[in-house]
């Protein structure tokens, strides 16, 4: 990654966060919880940019313009809202699960081989 790319990425992130800070406080709180959730569980492609997060801000800005409360936009179960957003995406949790399954299969094969 070139320095120019890093600088450009920082500019984009600052502009992104400026949009978050322009939202009403309740929207900001929910956005930050969504962001934490997605960074922990989230899709692999989330690290490629902020498209998903920008889309959430777009949705929130529309909610504000329509004078809706944040939970009217996301529903009362924010985690379910997040899960629905990433349901068709490969997540880090999926990758870890695949790795754990492969390692478990290797261990089971060794146990079976020892019994023979």
Secondary structure as GFF3:
##gff-version 3
##sequence-region A 1 116
A	DSSP	alpha_helix	3	21	.	.	.	ID=ss1
A	DSSP	alpha_helix	25	41	.	.	.	ID=ss2
A	DSSP	three_ten_helix	44	48	.	.	.	ID=ss3
A	DSSP	alpha_helix	51	65	.	.	.	ID=ss4
A	DSSP	alpha_helix	70	74	.	.	.	ID=ss5
A	DSSP	alpha_helix	78	85	.	.	.	ID=ss6
A	DSSP	alpha_helix	92	115	.	.	.	ID=ss7
###
